[in-house]
Amino acid sequence: MHKGIRNALTFAALPLAMSAAFANDAPTLSAEAKAAAGKTYFERCAGCHGMLRKGATGKNLEPANTSKLGTSRLEKIMAYGTEGGMPNFDDILTKKEITDMAAYIQMPAEAPPEWGMKDMKASWKLHVPVKDRPTKQMNKINLNNVFSVTLRDSGEVALIDGDTKQIWGIVKTGYAVHISRLSASGRYVHVIGRDGRYDLIDMWYEKPTIVATMKAGYEARSVDTSKYKGYEDKYAVVGSYWPPQYAILDGETLEPLKLISTRGVTVDGEYHPEPRVASIVSSMIKPEWVINIKETGMIKLVDYSDIANLKETTINSAKFLHDGGWDASKRYFLVAANASNKIAAVDTKTGKLAALVDTAKIPHPGRGANFTHPKFGPVWATSHLGADVITLIGTDPEKNPQSAWKVVQELKNHGANSLFVKTHPKSKNLWADAPLNPDPKLAGSVTVYNIDDLGKADPKPEVLDLAAAANLGKTKGLQRVVHGEYNEKGDEIWFSVWTGNKTEPSAIVVVDDKNRKVKHVIKDKRLVTPTGKFNVYNTMHDIY
């Protein structure tokens, strides 16, 4: 485990305030069991429930709430999951780990220490100065069709050649890389781990090589680069869950340049100590990042043209902001306020909120999916953690004002507990997964609709069992199919078959987008718990 995580989880901070009654009745754990439970909480729970357990996508887990449920009930919830989107952990954690976690979340939360600019600069390592890097591409790989694949539980990313389906290189990174983003030039892969470690990978070497590293905090999720003309590769920005803040870095060296806290009041006017940076996207029409602050419901438009005199436009939307993406025009940004069951749409040209759209329970789009609907014109799609539907929202207020910022259609997904939807401008298919569903058949399958059929009264999808197609045999963990990602040409879509256990086999299934048939299964002992996959060309150009 990364040294920074260990320090965070064992740090003897003062507990948050709680009533004496709960403190007296709280279960206890040995120091060793508590440290182990803290590590598990960080790795499996903190993303949804928060380091301070105040809740967001997941419920508030402070002792005042958990003690009411009691140990037995908490164990059942963790083991079997809930209809609200929480997965079952009975195939991931042992019975003892579940029992200890039930005790742990009835004890007061402990806040990790802060992580400021001095800490960031001390953590920064420039492994290869810019002047010493290759001046031309030193390999024959088609970099546009490389996939950066998160190997969640080994703390690595695999760079896979999309043309040959061979692993080009394995790079040691932080724990559970959340996303990979590309420099505007397409040369560098920026990866951020959930432990806050940020690595810059140079793809011009014979093998992908880390040229710079820094640590953004104890927990992080988001990163992007400057893409506006004249600022290509100049800056990078990284957002942290803990401490709640974002930092602006040099885009080619990761040298920390500026740090901005996100603590403050919510859209309800109440102070929150842990407003986490949930997602970041980079505008191509302005020197600007869209930075989404989860707990406050604030969307920040950050102008990076003069970072010494940084300008932020703050837009009130709804709690709790999570992930999202651009519409097809790249003018509007749509983001899930998933615990509020809403999608917020921001007009980045005017710097104002375009709409708040009510949706089914807990929208979780990833970056969403853009296509032209046969009846409603341009739409953007999201699936849901808490509902078995795919929601389509109109995104063209100029030519299709009757459909704009409205739910124009709900499609049936094969199950709830979905994380991602996906399509491509060259495709006629719309795909959705359901990897967190407790039913093995549903978790291992995907739904696919023909976009041309969506104008019909009752369009029928096809459901593909991709876990069965991977032919991994019997595994202890559920074989969860997750995160469709297209290749550069848009004629293949790749899905991870994720067993959730690093000792068991996993795979990547490559599907022919035209005939929906499996054309290749990537199996390799080095593919340890693959989850997210990021195609270089599509990620560079925000194609989804």
C-alpha positions as CSV (number, residue, x, y, z in Angstrom):
1,M,0.0,0.0,0.0
2,H,1.2,3.5,-0.8
3,K,2.9,5.2,2.2
4,G,0.6,8.2,2.0
5,I,-2.5,6.0,2.3
6,R,-1.1,4.2,5.3
7,N,-0.3,7.4,7.0
8,A,-3.8,8.7,6.3
9,L,-5.5,5.7,7.6
10,T,-3.5,5.3,10.8
11,F,-3.2,9.0,11.6
12,A,-4.5,9.6,15.2
13,A,-6.7,12.6,14.4
14,L,-9.4,13.8,16.8
15,P,-12.7,12.1,16.2
16,L,-15.6,14.2,14.8
17,A,-18.2,15.3,17.3
18,M,-20.8,12.6,18.2
19,S,-23.3,12.1,21.1
20,A,-22.1,10.5,24.3
21,A,-24.7,7.8,24.0
22,F,-23.4,6.6,20.7
23,A,-19.8,6.9,21.9
24,N,-20.6,4.7,24.9
25,D,-22.5,2.1,22.9
26,A,-20.1,1.9,19.9
27,P,-18.4,-1.4,19.2
28,T,-14.7,-1.7,19.6
29,L,-11.9,-3.2,17.5
30,S,-8.3,-4.0,18.2
31,A,-5.8,-1.5,16.8
32,E,-4.8,-4.0,14.1
33,A,-8.4,-4.8,13.1
34,K,-9.3,-1.1,13.1
35,A,-6.3,-0.3,10.8
36,A,-7.3,-3.1,8.4
37,A,-10.9,-2.0,8.4
38,G,-9.8,1.6,7.7
39,K,-7.8,0.4,4.8
40,T,-10.7,-1.5,3.4
41,Y,-13.0,1.5,4.0
42,F,-10.6,3.7,2.0
43,E,-10.3,1.3,-0.9
44,R,-14.0,0.2,-1.1
45,C,-16.3,2.7,0.6
46,A,-14.9,6.2,0.8
47,G,-15.5,7.1,-2.8
48,C,-19.3,7.0,-2.3
49,H,-19.6,7.7,1.4
50,G,-16.8,10.2,2.0
51,M,-13.7,10.0,4.2
52,L,-15.6,11.7,7.0
53,R,-18.6,9.4,6.2
54,K,-21.0,12.3,5.6
55,G,-22.4,10.7,2.5
56,A,-22.9,11.7,-1.2
57,T,-23.6,9.0,-3.8
58,G,-23.8,6.7,-0.8
59,K,-25.6,7.3,2.5
60,N,-24.3,9.1,5.6
61,L,-22.4,6.6,7.7
62,E,-21.7,8.6,10.8
63,P,-22.3,6.7,14.1
64,A,-25.6,8.5,14.8
65,N,-27.0,6.7,11.7
66,T,-25.1,3.4,11.6
67,S,-25.7,2.7,15.3
68,K,-29.5,2.8,14.7
69,L,-29.1,-0.1,12.2
70,G,-26.9,-2.2,14.4
71,T,-24.2,-4.7,13.5
72,S,-26.3,-7.5,12.1
73,R,-28.3,-5.2,9.8
74,L,-25.1,-3.5,8.6
75,E,-23.5,-6.8,7.8
76,K,-26.4,-7.8,5.7
77,I,-26.4,-4.6,3.7
78,M,-22.7,-4.9,3.0
79,A,-23.0,-8.6,2.1
80,Y,-26.0,-8.4,-0.2
81,G,-26.1,-4.8,-1.5
82,T,-29.1,-2.6,-2.0
83,E,-31.5,-1.6,-4.7
84,G,-30.1,2.0,-4.4
85,G,-26.9,1.1,-6.2
86,M,-24.7,-0.3,-3.5
87,P,-23.0,-3.6,-4.7
88,N,-22.8,-6.8,-2.8
89,F,-19.5,-7.4,-1.1
90,D,-20.0,-11.0,-0.1
91,D,-17.8,-12.1,-3.1
92,I,-15.1,-9.4,-2.4
93,L,-14.7,-9.3,1.4
94,T,-14.4,-12.1,3.9
95,K,-17.0,-12.6,6.6
96,K,-14.6,-11.2,9.2
97,E,-13.8,-8.2,7.0
98,I,-17.6,-7.5,6.7
99,T,-18.1,-7.9,10.5
100,D,-15.1,-5.6,11.3
101,M,-16.4,-3.0,8.8
102,A,-19.8,-3.1,10.5
103,A,-18.1,-2.3,13.7
104,Y,-15.8,0.3,12.2
105,I,-18.5,2.5,10.7
106,Q,-20.2,2.6,14.1
107,M,-17.1,4.2,15.5
108,P,-16.2,7.9,15.1
109,A,-14.6,8.9,11.8
110,E,-11.0,10.0,11.9
111,A,-10.0,12.8,9.6
112,P,-6.7,12.3,7.7
113,P,-4.2,15.2,8.0
114,E,-4.1,18.0,5.5
115,W,-1.9,18.0,2.3
116,G,-0.8,21.4,1.2
117,M,1.6,23.0,-1.3
118,K,4.7,22.1,0.7
119,D,3.7,18.5,0.7
120,M,2.9,18.5,-3.0
121,K,6.2,20.0,-3.9
122,A,8.0,17.6,-1.6
123,S,6.3,14.7,-3.3
124,W,7.0,15.9,-6.8
125,K,9.6,13.9,-8.7
126,L,10.7,14.9,-12.2
127,H,12.2,11.6,-13.4
128,V,13.1,12.9,-16.9
129,P,13.5,16.6,-17.6
130,V,11.7,17.7,-20.8
131,K,15.1,18.4,-22.5
132,D,16.2,14.8,-22.0
133,R,13.0,13.2,-23.5
134,P,12.8,11.8,-27.0
135,T,12.4,14.4,-29.8
136,K,10.4,12.0,-31.9
137,Q,8.3,8.9,-31.5
138,M,10.8,6.0,-30.8
139,N,8.3,3.2,-31.5
140,K,6.0,2.1,-34.3
141,I,2.8,1.9,-32.2
142,N,-0.3,3.6,-33.6
143,L,-0.6,5.8,-30.5
144,N,-4.1,7.0,-31.5
145,N,-5.4,3.5,-31.0
146,V,-3.7,2.7,-27.7
147,F,-5.9,1.9,-24.7
148,S,-4.9,3.0,-21.2
149,V,-6.4,0.3,-19.0
150,T,-6.8,0.6,-15.3
151,L,-5.6,-2.6,-13.4
152,R,-7.5,-1.6,-10.3
153,D,-6.1,-3.9,-7.6
154,S,-2.5,-4.2,-8.8
155,G,-1.9,-0.4,-8.8
156,E,-1.0,-0.3,-12.5
157,V,-2.1,0.7,-16.0
158,A,-1.7,-1.5,-19.0
159,L,-1.1,0.3,-22.3
160,I,-2.6,-2.0,-24.9
161,D,-2.0,-1.7,-28.7
162,G,-5.6,-1.5,-30.1
163,D,-4.5,-2.7,-33.5
164,T,-2.8,-5.9,-32.4
165,K,-4.6,-6.4,-29.1
166,Q,-1.2,-7.0,-27.4
167,I,-0.1,-5.4,-24.1
168,W,2.5,-2.8,-25.1
169,G,3.6,-2.0,-21.6
170,I,2.6,-2.2,-17.9
171,V,3.3,0.9,-15.8
172,K,3.3,0.9,-12.0
173,T,1.0,3.7,-10.8
174,G,-1.0,4.6,-7.7
175,Y,-3.7,2.4,-6.2
176,A,-6.9,2.0,-8.4
177,V,-6.3,4.5,-11.1
178,H,-9.6,6.2,-11.5
179,I,-9.2,7.8,-15.0
180,S,-6.6,8.4,-17.7
181,R,-6.6,11.7,-19.6
182,L,-4.5,12.7,-22.6
183,S,-2.4,15.8,-23.3
184,A,-3.7,17.9,-26.1
185,S,-0.7,16.7,-28.2
186,G,-1.6,13.0,-27.6
187,R,1.9,12.2,-26.4
188,Y,1.3,12.1,-22.7
189,V,-1.1,10.0,-20.6
190,H,-2.1,11.6,-17.3
191,V,-3.3,9.0,-14.7
192,I,-4.6,9.7,-11.3
193,G,-4.9,7.0,-8.6
194,R,-7.5,6.9,-5.8
195,D,-4.6,7.3,-3.4
196,G,-3.8,10.7,-4.9
197,R,-0.7,9.6,-6.8
198,Y,-0.5,11.3,-10.2
199,D,1.8,9.9,-13.0
200,L,2.7,11.4,-16.3
201,I,3.4,8.7,-18.9
202,D,5.4,9.5,-22.1
203,M,4.4,7.3,-25.1
204,W,7.3,8.4,-27.4
205,Y,9.7,6.0,-25.8
206,E,10.1,2.4,-27.0
207,K,7.9,1.4,-24.0
208,P,5.6,3.7,-22.1
209,T,7.7,5.5,-19.4
210,I,6.8,7.6,-16.4
211,V,8.6,10.9,-16.7
212,A,7.1,12.7,-13.7
213,T,5.1,11.9,-10.5
214,M,3.5,13.9,-7.7
215,K,1.0,13.3,-4.9
216,A,-2.1,15.4,-5.0
217,G,-3.5,14.4,-1.6
218,Y,-4.7,11.3,0.2
219,E,-7.6,10.5,-2.1
220,A,-8.3,11.8,-5.6
221,R,-10.4,11.1,-8.7
222,S,-10.0,13.7,-11.4
223,V,-7.4,15.2,-13.7
224,D,-7.3,17.0,-17.1
225,T,-5.1,19.2,-19.2
226,S,-5.2,22.5,-21.0
227,K,-6.6,22.1,-24.5
228,Y,-7.5,25.5,-25.7
229,K,-5.4,26.8,-28.6
230,G,-2.2,28.3,-27.4
231,Y,-2.3,26.5,-24.1
232,E,-1.8,22.9,-25.4
233,D,0.1,20.8,-22.8
234,K,0.9,23.9,-20.8
235,Y,-1.1,23.1,-17.7
236,A,-2.6,20.2,-15.9
237,V,-5.2,20.3,-13.2
238,V,-5.9,17.6,-10.5
239,G,-8.8,17.4,-8.1
240,S,-8.7,15.8,-4.7
241,Y,-11.3,14.1,-2.5
242,W,-9.1,14.6,0.6
243,P,-8.1,17.3,1.3
244,P,-11.0,18.9,-0.7
245,Q,-9.0,21.0,-3.2
246,Y,-7.6,21.3,-6.7
247,A,-4.1,22.1,-7.9
248,I,-2.8,23.5,-11.1
249,L,0.4,22.0,-12.4
250,D,2.9,22.4,-15.2
251,G,1.5,20.2,-17.9
252,E,4.9,18.7,-19.0
253,T,6.6,18.3,-15.6
254,L,3.7,18.1,-13.0
255,E,5.5,20.8,-11.0
256,P,2.8,22.2,-8.5
257,L,2.0,25.8,-9.3
258,K,-1.2,26.8,-7.5
259,L,-3.5,25.2,-4.9
260,I,-7.2,26.1,-4.4
261,S,-9.4,24.8,-1.5
262,T,-13.0,23.9,-2.3
263,R,-14.3,24.0,1.3
264,G,-17.3,26.2,1.7
265,V,-21.1,26.3,1.8
266,T,-23.4,24.1,-0.2
267,V,-26.2,25.2,-2.5
268,D,-28.4,25.0,0.6
269,G,-26.2,27.6,2.3
270,E,-24.7,25.2,4.9
271,Y,-21.0,24.8,5.5
272,H,-19.5,21.4,4.5
273,P,-16.0,20.3,5.6
274,E,-15.4,17.8,2.7
275,P,-16.6,19.2,-0.7
276,R,-14.7,16.8,-3.0
277,V,-13.6,17.5,-6.5
278,A,-15.7,15.0,-8.4
279,S,-14.9,15.5,-12.1
280,I,-13.0,17.9,-14.4
281,V,-13.3,18.5,-18.1
282,S,-11.3,20.8,-20.3
283,S,-13.0,23.3,-22.7
284,M,-11.9,23.6,-26.3
285,I,-13.7,26.9,-26.8
286,K,-12.1,28.8,-23.9
287,P,-9.0,28.6,-21.7
288,E,-11.2,27.0,-19.1
289,W,-11.8,23.9,-17.0
290,V,-15.2,22.8,-15.7
291,I,-14.6,21.6,-12.1
292,N,-17.5,19.9,-10.3
293,I,-17.6,20.1,-6.5
294,K,-19.6,17.1,-5.2
295,E,-21.0,18.0,-1.8
296,T,-21.7,21.7,-2.4
297,G,-23.4,21.3,-5.8
298,M,-21.2,24.1,-7.1
299,I,-19.8,24.0,-10.7
300,K,-16.7,26.0,-11.1
301,L,-15.6,27.4,-14.5
302,V,-11.9,28.1,-13.9
303,D,-10.1,30.4,-16.3
304,Y,-6.5,29.4,-16.5
305,S,-5.3,32.2,-18.9
306,D,-3.8,34.0,-15.9
307,I,-3.2,31.6,-13.0
308,A,-1.6,34.3,-10.8
309,N,-4.9,36.1,-10.9
310,L,-7.2,33.1,-11.2
311,K,-10.8,33.7,-12.1
312,E,-13.6,31.3,-11.1
313,T,-17.2,31.5,-12.2
314,T,-19.4,29.6,-9.7
315,I,-22.6,28.1,-10.8
316,N,-25.2,26.7,-8.4
317,S,-26.7,23.4,-9.5
318,A,-27.6,20.5,-7.1
319,K,-26.0,18.1,-4.7
320,F,-24.1,15.7,-5.1
321,L,-22.2,16.3,-8.3
322,H,-20.4,13.3,-9.8
323,D,-19.3,12.6,-13.4
324,G,-20.4,13.9,-16.8
325,G,-19.4,15.0,-20.2
326,W,-19.8,17.3,-23.1
327,D,-22.8,17.3,-25.5
328,A,-21.9,16.8,-29.2
329,S,-21.4,20.5,-29.9
330,K,-18.8,20.8,-26.9
331,R,-20.7,23.9,-25.7
332,Y,-22.8,22.3,-23.0
333,F,-21.5,20.2,-20.2
334,L,-23.9,17.7,-18.5
335,V,-23.1,16.3,-15.1
336,A,-25.0,14.0,-12.7
337,A,-26.1,15.3,-9.4
338,N,-26.7,11.7,-8.6
339,A,-28.0,11.7,-5.1
340,S,-30.4,14.5,-6.1
341,N,-31.6,12.4,-9.1
342,K,-30.8,15.3,-11.5
343,I,-28.6,16.2,-14.4
344,A,-27.2,19.7,-14.5
345,A,-26.5,21.3,-17.9
346,V,-24.1,24.2,-18.1
347,D,-23.8,26.6,-21.0
348,T,-20.0,27.2,-21.0
349,K,-20.3,29.8,-23.7
350,T,-22.4,32.1,-21.5
351,G,-21.1,30.7,-18.2
352,K,-24.6,30.0,-16.9
353,L,-26.7,27.0,-15.8
354,A,-28.9,26.0,-18.8
355,A,-31.1,23.5,-16.9
356,L,-31.6,21.1,-14.0
357,V,-33.2,18.0,-15.4
358,D,-35.0,15.5,-13.1
359,T,-34.2,11.8,-13.9
360,A,-34.6,8.4,-12.5
361,K,-32.8,7.3,-9.4
362,I,-29.0,7.9,-9.1
363,P,-27.9,8.8,-12.7
364,H,-24.3,7.6,-13.4
365,P,-23.3,8.4,-16.9
366,G,-19.5,8.2,-16.9
367,R,-19.0,10.8,-19.6
368,G,-22.4,9.9,-21.2
369,A,-23.2,9.1,-24.8
370,N,-24.1,11.6,-27.6
371,F,-26.1,10.7,-30.7
372,T,-28.8,12.0,-33.0
373,H,-32.2,10.6,-32.1
374,P,-34.5,9.8,-35.1
375,K,-37.3,11.8,-33.5
376,F,-35.8,14.2,-31.0
377,G,-32.6,15.3,-32.6
378,P,-29.3,15.5,-30.7
379,V,-29.5,13.8,-27.3
380,W,-27.2,12.8,-24.4
381,A,-27.7,9.6,-22.5
382,T,-27.1,8.4,-19.0
383,S,-27.7,5.1,-17.2
384,H,-28.5,4.7,-13.5
385,L,-27.2,3.0,-10.4
386,G,-30.6,3.0,-8.8
387,A,-32.9,2.3,-11.8
388,D,-33.0,-0.1,-14.7
389,V,-33.4,2.6,-17.4
390,I,-31.3,4.6,-19.8
391,T,-32.3,8.2,-19.9
392,L,-32.1,10.4,-23.0
393,I,-32.0,14.2,-22.7
394,G,-32.4,16.6,-25.6
395,T,-29.3,18.9,-26.0
396,D,-30.1,21.2,-29.0
397,P,-32.0,24.3,-27.8
398,E,-31.5,26.1,-31.2
399,K,-32.8,23.6,-33.7
400,N,-34.8,21.3,-31.4
401,P,-36.1,23.6,-28.6
402,Q,-39.1,21.5,-27.9
403,S,-36.8,18.7,-26.7
404,A,-34.0,20.7,-25.1
405,W,-33.2,19.9,-21.5
406,K,-36.0,17.4,-21.2
407,V,-36.1,13.7,-20.7
408,V,-37.4,12.7,-24.1
409,Q,-37.2,8.9,-23.7
410,E,-36.4,6.2,-21.1
411,L,-35.1,2.9,-22.4
412,K,-35.1,-0.3,-20.5
413,N,-31.7,-1.5,-19.4
414,H,-31.2,-5.2,-18.5
415,G,-30.7,-4.2,-14.9
416,A,-30.1,-1.4,-12.4
417,N,-26.6,-0.7,-10.9
418,S,-25.2,0.6,-14.2
419,L,-22.0,2.6,-14.3
420,F,-21.6,3.5,-18.0
421,V,-23.3,4.1,-21.3
422,K,-21.4,4.4,-24.6
423,T,-21.8,5.1,-28.3
424,H,-19.6,6.6,-31.1
425,P,-20.3,9.0,-34.0
426,K,-19.7,6.2,-36.5
427,S,-21.9,3.7,-34.6
428,K,-25.6,2.9,-34.7
429,N,-25.4,1.2,-31.3
430,L,-26.1,2.5,-27.7
431,W,-24.5,0.3,-25.0
432,A,-25.1,0.1,-21.3
433,D,-23.6,-2.1,-18.5
434,A,-24.8,-3.1,-15.0
435,P,-21.7,-4.3,-13.3
436,L,-22.8,-3.6,-9.7
437,N,-26.0,-5.6,-10.0
438,P,-25.9,-8.5,-7.4
439,D,-27.4,-10.9,-10.0
440,P,-24.4,-12.6,-11.7
441,K,-26.3,-12.9,-15.0
442,L,-27.1,-9.2,-15.1
443,A,-23.7,-8.1,-13.8
444,G,-22.1,-10.0,-16.6
445,S,-24.3,-8.7,-19.5
446,V,-24.7,-5.5,-21.5
447,T,-27.7,-4.0,-23.2
448,V,-27.4,-2.7,-26.8
449,Y,-30.0,-0.7,-28.7
450,N,-30.1,0.2,-32.4
451,I,-30.2,4.0,-32.4
452,D,-32.3,3.9,-35.7
453,D,-35.0,2.0,-33.8
454,L,-35.5,4.5,-31.0
455,G,-38.2,6.3,-32.9
456,K,-40.4,3.2,-32.7
457,A,-43.1,2.9,-30.0
458,D,-41.4,0.0,-28.3
459,P,-37.7,-0.4,-29.4
460,K,-36.3,-3.8,-28.5
461,P,-32.7,-4.1,-27.2
462,E,-30.3,-7.1,-27.5
463,V,-28.7,-8.4,-24.2
464,L,-25.3,-9.9,-24.6
465,D,-23.7,-12.2,-21.9
466,L,-20.1,-11.1,-22.3
467,A,-18.9,-12.7,-19.1
468,A,-19.9,-16.1,-20.6
469,A,-18.1,-15.1,-23.9
470,A,-14.9,-14.5,-21.9
471,N,-15.0,-18.1,-20.8
472,L,-13.0,-17.5,-17.6
473,G,-14.5,-20.6,-15.9
474,K,-15.8,-20.6,-12.4
475,T,-14.6,-17.8,-10.2
476,K,-15.3,-16.8,-6.6
477,G,-16.1,-13.3,-7.5
478,L,-18.9,-12.2,-9.8
479,Q,-17.7,-11.6,-13.3
480,R,-18.8,-8.0,-13.8
481,V,-18.7,-6.6,-17.3
482,V,-17.9,-2.9,-17.1
483,H,-17.0,0.2,-19.1
484,G,-17.5,0.0,-22.8
485,E,-14.8,1.9,-24.8
486,Y,-14.6,2.3,-28.6
487,N,-11.4,2.0,-30.6
488,E,-10.2,4.9,-32.8
489,K,-12.1,3.8,-35.9
490,G,-15.4,3.3,-34.0
491,D,-15.9,-0.2,-35.3
492,E,-15.0,-2.1,-32.1
493,I,-16.1,-1.7,-28.5
494,W,-14.1,-3.1,-25.6
495,F,-15.5,-4.3,-22.3
496,S,-13.7,-5.4,-19.1
497,V,-14.7,-8.6,-17.4
498,W,-13.7,-7.7,-13.8
499,T,-13.8,-10.4,-11.2
500,G,-13.0,-8.0,-8.4
501,N,-10.3,-10.3,-7.0
502,K,-6.7,-9.9,-8.0
503,T,-6.0,-13.6,-7.5
504,E,-8.6,-14.7,-10.1
505,P,-8.5,-14.3,-13.9
506,S,-10.0,-11.3,-15.7
507,A,-10.3,-10.4,-19.4
508,I,-11.2,-7.8,-22.0
509,V,-13.8,-8.7,-24.5
510,V,-13.6,-7.0,-27.9
511,V,-17.0,-6.8,-29.7
512,D,-17.4,-6.0,-33.4
513,D,-19.7,-3.0,-33.3
514,K,-21.4,-3.8,-36.7
515,N,-22.5,-7.4,-36.0
516,R,-22.3,-7.4,-32.2
517,K,-20.3,-10.5,-32.2
518,V,-17.3,-11.1,-30.0
519,K,-14.2,-10.9,-32.2
520,H,-11.4,-11.2,-29.6
521,V,-10.9,-11.9,-25.9
522,I,-7.7,-10.5,-24.4
523,K,-6.4,-12.8,-21.6
524,D,-3.1,-12.3,-19.9
525,K,-2.0,-13.0,-16.4
526,R,-0.8,-9.4,-16.2
527,L,-4.4,-8.2,-16.7
528,V,-5.2,-7.9,-13.0
529,T,-8.8,-6.7,-12.3
530,P,-9.1,-4.4,-15.4
531,T,-11.8,-1.8,-15.1
532,G,-11.7,1.5,-17.0
533,K,-10.2,1.7,-20.5
534,F,-9.4,5.0,-22.3
535,N,-8.7,5.1,-26.0
536,V,-6.1,7.8,-26.8
537,Y,-7.9,9.3,-29.8
538,N,-11.4,9.3,-28.3
539,T,-10.2,10.6,-25.0
540,M,-8.1,13.4,-26.6
541,H,-11.1,14.6,-28.6
542,D,-13.9,13.9,-26.1
543,I,-15.7,11.4,-28.4
544,Y,-18.4,9.6,-26.6
